[in-house]
């Protein structure tokens, strides 16, 4: 099950901005973890990384999560592959 997050990008003066992660629906993730206990560790690692991340551009996200995909050229959304997409 893929989880989507909304990411805010700064197009002008991006060197002054940070990339912020906003979970669209955290409850969906929590429900999934309750039903699929094996996924809990993967999501906990992912949550801890995004909480501490200091990204300044979308490519920083990809550098941290090389399996993440930016949706479209001008999209503000990224799909993360969590736990090997199991």
C-alpha positions in Angstrom: 0.0 0.0 0.0 1.5 3.3 -1.1 1.2 6.3 1.2 1.2 9.8 -0.3 2.6 12.8 1.3 2.2 16.4 0.2 5.5 18.3 0.0 5.8 22.0 -0.2 8.4 23.3 -2.6 9.8 26.8 -2.9 10.3 27.6 -6.6 11.8 31.0 -6.2 14.8 31.5 -3.8 14.8 27.8 -3.0 18.1 28.2 -1.2 16.2 30.1 1.5 13.4 27.5 1.8 13.0 24.1 3.3 11.0 21.2 1.9 8.3 20.3 4.4 6.4 17.0 4.6 2.7 17.1 5.3 1.0 13.8 5.7 -2.3 13.9 3.9 -4.0 11.3 6.1 -1.9 9.9 9.0 -4.9 8.0 10.3 -4.8 5.8 7.1 -1.1 4.9 8.0 -2.0 4.2 11.6 -4.9 1.9 10.5 -2.7 0.1 8.1 0.0 -0.5 10.8 -2.7 -1.9 13.2 -3.8 -4.4 10.5 -0.2 -5.2 9.3 2.0 -5.3 12.4 5.1 -6.3 10.4 5.1 -2.8 8.7 5.3 -1.0 12.1 9.2 -0.9 12.2 9.4 0.4 8.6 6.9 3.2 9.3 8.6 4.2 12.5 11.9 4.5 10.8 10.3 6.6 8.0 8.5 8.8 10.5 11.7 9.4 12.5 13.6 10.4 9.3 11.0 12.8 8.0 10.7 14.5 11.4 14.4 15.3 11.5 14.9 15.9 7.8 16.4 19.3 6.7 15.7 19.2 3.0 16.1 22.4 0.9 15.0 21.0 -2.5 13.2 17.9 -3.9 16.4 16.2 -4.8 17.4 16.2 -1.2 14.3 14.0 -0.5 15.4 11.6 -3.3 19.0 11.6 -1.8 17.5 10.5 1.5 14.9 8.0 0.0 16.3 6.9 -3.3 13.2 4.9 -4.1 10.9 8.0 -3.6 9.2 9.3 -6.8 8.3 12.9 -7.4 5.0 12.9 -9.3 5.3 15.0 -12.5 7.7 17.8 -13.3 6.0 20.5 -11.4 4.2 18.4 -8.8 4.4 19.0 -5.1 3.8 15.4 -4.2 6.1 12.5 -3.6 5.4 8.8 -3.3 7.5 7.0 -0.8 8.3 3.3 -1.0 8.2 2.2 2.6 9.5 -1.2 3.8 10.4 -2.3 0.3 6.8 -1.7 -0.7 5.8 -5.0 1.0 
